[in-house]
């Protein structure tokens, strides 16, 4: 599946995305916000790209203006109490600094949420931001996410305080 807006194309990762995945993973601030250590080698980037390629809920965000991958989005399903039904998806996303503040991520978030609503009938999305990550928080709020709760990550995930946001699409989706 490919998701289109006026400004971005959202598609699955391909082998030729290695350089941009490496660039994203080497950006210390981006890696921190994704709660992972920065890449130390191209081999680490290749392993991460392989993981992204095998995950049907990982997306490359392509700027139509630049004709280049500018970011990524990953969605992790949260199961309902029956442990079978997907109740919601938790979003993680990152965009390279040179593409920030252009509306590309808000466009991609809205488009992906609509596609998941239309195709999978998903109506609830969650996202977590470190308290210090005001750029991502503003992006989520611009799309319509509201604050849900704060929690402390376990030590093995860094132990930092995060703010969770939620968005309920309802029956008609986000337009």
N, C-alpha and C positions, 0 to 999 in steps of 0.2 A: 504494500500500500504506500502511496505517496500522497502527502497532504499539502495542498497549495493555498497560499494567500497571495495578496498583491505584492508582498515584500519578501516572503520566504517560501522555500520548499522544505518540507520535513520528510525525510526518507530514512530508510535503514542504512546502516554503515556498510561501506564497501572497502576492499583492500587498499584502494588508493587514498583512503582517508588517514593513513598512518601518520603522515607528517603533521596534520592538524591535531590529531589525537595526542601526538607527542608534544606539540606546542601547548595544548590545553593542560596536559598533565605536568608539564614543566613549570607552568605559571604558579608560583608558590601560593599566591592568594586564592586562585581558583582551586587548586588542589586542597587547600585548607577548607574552603567552603564545601567541597565535595566530601570532606572528612576522610581524606586519604593522603598519604605522604607524596610529595612531588616525585615524578619519575627520575630515576638515576641513570637510566639507559634506554636506548631504543627498544631493547628486548622487553623491558617492562611495558612500554607503550604498545608493542605488538601483542603482548599477553592481554592487555586491557582491550585493545581493538578486537581481538578474537572473542573476548567475553561479550563485548558490545554487539558483534555480528551474530552471535548465537542467541541473543536475547531479543525476542520479537517486540519487546516494549522499550527498546533503546533506539533513539532517533538522532540522526545528524540534522542540524539546522543549517540550511544553505541560504545565504543572502543572495537574492536574485540580482541585486544591483552589482555586487562584487563577483558574482558567480563563484562563490567559495564557501566552504564549510566555515561557519562562524561560531558554532556552539554545539552543545549536545543536551539531550533530555533523556532521562531514564524514568520509567514508571515501574513501581513495585506493587503488585496486588496485595491488598489486605483482605483476608477472608472474613466472611460473616461468622456468626456463632455456630453455624452448621458445619464449618470447616470445609465447605465445598463451594459455596457461592462467593463471588467477589463482591465485597461490600463497597470498596473504594480502591483508589490507587494513590500511592504516595509518589509525588514528583520530586525529582532532583534535576537541577539544570545548571548550566554554566555557559557563559558567552565570553569570547575573547575580548580583551579591553578595547581594541580598536573598533569593535562593533557595538559597544555599549552605548546606551542613550540614543538609540536610533529607532526604538520601538520594535525591534526584531523579535526579542524574547516575548514581549506581550502578545505579539501577533502569533508566534509559534504556540505559546501556551493556550491561547483561546482556540486555535485551530485544532490542536491535539485533543483538548477536552471535548470539543464538539464532535470530532471523529469517534472518540471513545463512547460518547453518549449515543451517537447515531448507530454505530456498528455493534457495540457491546452493551448498550443500555446502562452505562455507568453514569451515576448522577452525583457521586461524591468524590472529591479529590482532597488530598492532604499534602502539606509541604512543611518542612521544618527548616528554620534558618537559625544560625547562631545569632545570639542577641546582638553581636557586633556587625552583622551582615545587613546593614540598612539598605543597600542597593537591591538585594533580592527581596527584602521585605516590601520595599516600595513597588517593585515589579508585581509581586503577588497582589498587593492591595489595589494596584491600578487595574488588574484583571478582575477584581471583585472578591478575592479571598478575604476572610475576616479572621481575627485572632481567635484561637481556640483555647490553648493552654500552654504553659511552659513546663519543661521537664529537664532534669539533669541527666545527661548521657552517662552510661556506665563507664567506668575507668578504661575498659578495653577499647572504647570508642572516643577516648579523649577527655571524658568527664566534664565537658563544658555545658553551660546552660543553653537550651534551644527554645525558640518560640515556635509552636505549631500553628499553622494556618489551615483553614478549611474552606472549601467551596462546594455548595450544593447547587447543581445545575437545575434541578427540577425536571419537569416533564418535557419542556420545550427546548432545553439546551441553552447554550450561551451564544448569543449572536451579536 
